[in-house]
Amino acid sequence: MRTHPEGHGPVRFGPPLPEDGLPVLPELAGVLAAAASRVGPEPVGGGPALIDAACGYGERRGLPAAPGRTALAPGAPALLTALTAAVDGDVLVPRPCASWWAPYARLLGRPVFHVPTPPESGGVPDPYALLETVRRMRAEGREPRLLVLSVADDPTATVAPPELLHETLEAAAGEGLHLVSDETWRDTLHDPRGTVLLSPAEMLPDRVTVVTDLAGSLLPSGWPAAVARFPAGEEGGALHARVLDVLTALDARVAAPVAAAAGYALSEPEPVTARATASVRTHARVAAAAHRAVVAAGALARPPQCGRHLYVDLSPLAPGLAARGVGDAQELEDFLTGRLGMPAAGGHRFGDDLETPRVRLCTAPLLGDTPEERAACLEADEPAELPRVGRALNHVTTVLDDLRDDARRWESSR
């Protein structure tokens, strides 16, 4: 018997960040191995060398930060938990949003209010919907204080246009909200020359805390490390201090060997930048091929612009899903995960309605089953044309084509 949706759990069974799926960079592994004998703990918030590397990383992206306005933790969830604990009031997030944003607020007893995003992109709320949500919250006696957003978005793999971002930030600032900008995927743009990405911190430097999980582009997901860049000024300094207090209470330290690897990666030597470029190119081309496959089968999906995933709406195939006994996003998650042989997280994990048949598909499982197959993707001009990747994409097409055929038969029998 299928487990009830609530039994799947929003935290324990929530989907992780989309993985890279590629062999660990040898130079990175060497740095971590050399630091494996370290017995002293890394300071809470990161030691001087790690913080300096993080500051340099931000400065190269137009986001200068002083060491006293920078902190590191073992993963972005730890930082968001500390930020949420440090800012009193209710939390607003886009709909849909990264699966891990809302559970940490609820863990602290903070209600989470979802704000719709516009049709063209996810990650950043529609400014008018944001104003209406804030107005309604205050009319109900709520106190909206914190808005979490992401210009380069998980789950939708889209990049919000600067004009939308400007309007949303103007609305948020007018309502006195503090913003957390999750920039985990900012370095994974599929077309960096053709896509304009602006950080909210460039527009509102005194009201935005930037959080970047290094699993987005620099470190394997099993080596947890993330950076927070706090705004300048008195308010930013106080927030930084409160976050360090929370991280200290949690003993949320980056492990010393991981700190060494993170410092090396954040300094961006040539091996790291070359691997990052190759990884983005590989996932971009496989994501584009996967997008073509799902659209050809009749599903809906925005063209992926960043990350290692795409967000698919199977509403046009609803009759075929119904013929298979699939009536909501949890059932769709169960069905596609089994049929595809790869994770297919339902849209309800990201704040979408349970009744809407949406899933996030990741590209890493399409790259191969062995380290050799996956490494070959890095070298290929067209990784989607490699035999293993081609078979995986064909399997996705076959599964969705079966649903389309079921939908047509269902329609013709009416």
N, C-alpha and C positions, 0 to 999 in steps of 0.2 A: 504493500500500500504506500502511495506517495506521501512523504512527510508534508504536513501542513506548512504553508509558506512561513509562518512565524517560527516554526521549528528549525528553519534553516539558519536563523540568527543573523542580524544585521552586522555584527562585529566578527564573531568567530568564523562565520562562513562567508564574510564579505570578500569580494574580489580584490586581490592585491594590485599594485601598480603593474601595468603591462611590462613584462620582462624583456630584456635585450635578446636573450636566447643565443648569444654568441660566446665563443670561448673567451676566457678572461685574458686581457692584454698581458703578455709575459712580463713586460717592464713593471706593470702595476702589481702583479703577483710577486715579483721579486722584492719590491719595496715592502709589501706586507710581510713576506717571509722573513726579511731581514729584521723587522721590528717585532717578530713573534716572541722574542725572549724578553721584551720589556715587561717588567713587573709592576712599575709604578703606574697609578691610574692617571688618565688624562683629566685635567681640571674640568669642573662643571663649566659648560659654555665654551670649552676649547682652550688649549694652551696658546702661548704667544705665536709660535710658528704656524699653527693651523689657522689662527685668526688672521694673521698677516696674509696668508695665501688666499683666504676667503675675501679679504678686502681687495686684493689685487684682481681677483676674479670679477668682483663687482665693478671695479673701476674700469676694466676693459670693456664693460657693457654699458658704460655711462651712468653707473650707479655707485658713486663714491661713498664710502662709509668709513668712519673712524673705528679703530679697534674697540673703543668703548661703546659702540653702537652695533656690535656684531656678536652673535652667539651661535654655537653649533651644538647639535644634539643628535642622539642615535635615531635619526629618521624624522621626517616632517610631521608625522602624527604626534610625536612628543612635543615638538615646538608649537603645533596648533593647540594641543591640550593646555600647554602653559600659557599661551596667549589668551585663550578663552577664559582660563581661570583668572588671569590678570586684569581682564577688562570686564567690569560689571555690566550687566544688561543682557538683552536678548540678541540672538544671532540670526543674521539673514544670509542665505546662500542662493545661488541660481538654481533653476530647475531645467534640466538635470545638472548634477554637479559630481565631483569626484566622490566615490563611495565612502571614503574615510572621513570626510568633513563633518557630517552631521552626527555620527555616533559619539564623537568625543565631546561635543557640546552636551548631548543628552546624558552622557556619563556624569557630567558635572551638574546635572539638573537644570540645564538651560534649554528652553524650548527652541526649536529651529524653525524658521519661517522661510519657505521656498518662494522665490520670485521668478516668474516666467522669463525666459530669454527670447529674443527676437528670432524670426525664422532663419536669418542668414548665418547665425553662429550661436555657439553655446559659450558658457563660461562667464559671461558678463550679463547681468540682468537688464531687461528693457527699462530705460529710465522712468517712463511713465508708470509702468507696473511697480517699480521700486517706490516711487512717491506714494502711490495708492496703498501699497502694503504698509509702509511706515505710518501713513495717516490712519489706516484701519487699526494697526497695532496700538497706537497711542489712544485712539478712541476707546479701545478695550482695556486701557490701563497698563499696557505693556511698555517696556523701555528699550527700544531698539538702539543698540550701541555698536555692534560689530558686523561688518559686511565682508564675507570671504568671496573672492572671485578669482578667475584665471583667464588671462588673455589667450594663452595657448592652452587649450582645454583638454582635460580628460573628464568625461568620456567621449565628447563629440569629435575630437581631433580637428577642431576648427580654430581659427585665429580671429578674434574680434577686431573689426575695423576701427581705426583711430577715432573716427567721428562718433561712433557708438560709445566707445570708451569715454570720450570727453564728456558726452551728455550724461552718462551714468555717474561719472565721478563728480560732475557739477551738482547733480541731484543729491548724491551721497554727502558731499561736503556741506550743502545747504541744510541738511538734516542733522549735521553734527556726528556722522558715523565715522568710526575708525575703520580702515580697510586693511585686510590681509590679502596680499597678492601672491597666489601660489604660482611661481614661475619655474616649476619643475621641468616643463617641456619647452621652454623658450629657446633652447639650443638645438631643438630637433625639427626645425622648419624644413619641410620638404622642398620648398623653393625659396631659399632665403633672399634671393635677389628680387623675386617677384611678390614677396609677402612683407607688408609693413607691420612690424610688431613694436608697440610702445609699452613700456612699463607704466602702470599707474603711478609709481614713485617718481617718474619723470614729470608728471603733471601735478601731483599733489605731494611734494617731497616731505611735508610736515605732518601728513596724515596717513601714510602708507607704510606698513611693515611688509617686507618682501621675504617670502619663504621659498627655498629651493631645495628639493630632495635630490641628492647627487645620484640617486638611482635613475634619474631621468636621462642623463647622458654621460656620466663620468665613472660611476662605480657599479659593480654588480649589486643586485637587490639584496643579496645576503650579507652585504657589508654596510650596515645602516649608518648613514651620516647625512645631515641636512644643515643648511645655513639659514639664519635669520638676519636680515639687515633692518635695523630700527631707524625711524626718522630722526633727524637732528632736532635740537631744541629741548626744552625742559620736559615736555610731555614724552618725547621719545626716550630720554634718559630714564625717566621714572618707569616707563613701561619695560625697558630693558632690565632694570633692577628687579622689578616684580617677576619677570619671566625667569631670571636667574634664580630667584628664591624658589619658584615652583620646581624648576629643574633640579635644584639642590635637594628639595624635599623628596623628589622622586629618585634621586641618585641617577639621573639620566645623563650619563657620560658616554661620549664616543669611546669605544674600546681603543686602547693604545695602538695596536697594529693597524686598525682601520683608520685611526687618525693620521698615521704616517702615510697610508695610501691616499687618503683624502687630501692631505696637504700636497702630495705629489701631483694628484690629478688636478687640483684647483690651480696649481701653478702653470698648467697647460703646456708641458713640454711637447716637442714634436710628435713622439709616439702616441701621446694621448689625443692630440688634435687630429692626427691622421686617422686613428681608430674611430674617433667620434664622427668624423666626416664620412668614413666608409660605412659605419653603422647606420647613420641617418639615410644615406643613399640607398642602402639595401632595404631598409624597412619602408622607405618612401615608395620604392618601385614595387615591392610586394603588396603594400597597402593599396596602391593604385590598381594593381591587377585584381586584388580582392574586391575593390569597389566596382570595377567593371563587371565582375562575375555576379555580385549580388544585385546590381541594377539590371543586368541582362535577364536575371531570373524573375524580375518584377518587384523586387523589394525597393525600398527607398533609403538613401543614405547621402549625406553631404559628402562631397569629395574631401578626403582626409588631407589636411594641411600641415599636420605636425604629429609627433608621437609615433607609437607603434600599434595603432588600433584604428578601428572605425566603428561608427554607431549606426546600427541598421534598424530600420522600421519595417516590420513585416505585415503591416496592416493590409496591403493589397493582397496578401496571401492568407488572410484570415479564414476564408472558407476552407482552404486546404488544411490549415492548422486545426480548425474545428473538426474536420473529418478524422484527424488523428487524435482527437481528445484534448487538444491544447486550447485552453480558454483564457489564460492570463500569462503574465510575464514570468512567473515562477515555473509554471508548466512548460513555457517556451524554453526557459533556461535548462530545465531537466531534459527536455526532448532534444534540443540542439546539441547540448554537451554530449549526450549519448550518441547521437547520429553522426556528428562531426568528429568525435574523438578528440575534442579540444574544448577549453573553457569558453562558454558563451553566456556571460553574466547578464541576467535580465535587467531591463531598464528600471525596475523597482529598486534595485541596489543603488541607483544614482538619483533617486528622488522622483522619478517619473511614476505615473499612475500604474498600479498593478494590472489594470485592465488593458493597458496599451502594450502591444507585442513588440517590444524593442529589446535589442541585445547589443552588448559591446563585444566585438570580435578582435582578437589580438593577432599580430602578424608573427610573433616568435614561434608558435607551434607549427607554422607553415614552412619554416626554414629547414627542417630536417630533424631526424631522431638522434643523430650521432654528432659529436663535436666536429668530425671531418666534414659531414654534410653541411653543417652550419658555417664552418670556416670557409667552405667553397663559395658560399653566398657573398662573402666579403670581396672576393676576387672577381666575381662574374660581372660582366657589363650589364647583363640582364638577368638578375637572379631568378625572376619569375619564369624564365625559360629553362632553368635547370630541371632535370627529370624529377627529383624528389619534390621540389616546390610546385612544378606543374601538376604532378599527381595530386598533391594536397589541394590545390586550387580547383582542379577538376572535380574532386570529391565535394567541395563546397558547392560548386555549380550543380552537381547531380542531386544533392540533398534538397537544394532550393527549387530545382526544376521539378522534382517530385511533388513538392508542395504546390507549385504553380499548376501542374497537371491536375492535382486533386481539386484545386480551386475551380479550374475550368469545368471539370466533370460535375462538380457540385452545382455550378451556375447553370449548366446545360440541362440538368435534371429538374430544375425548378419549373 
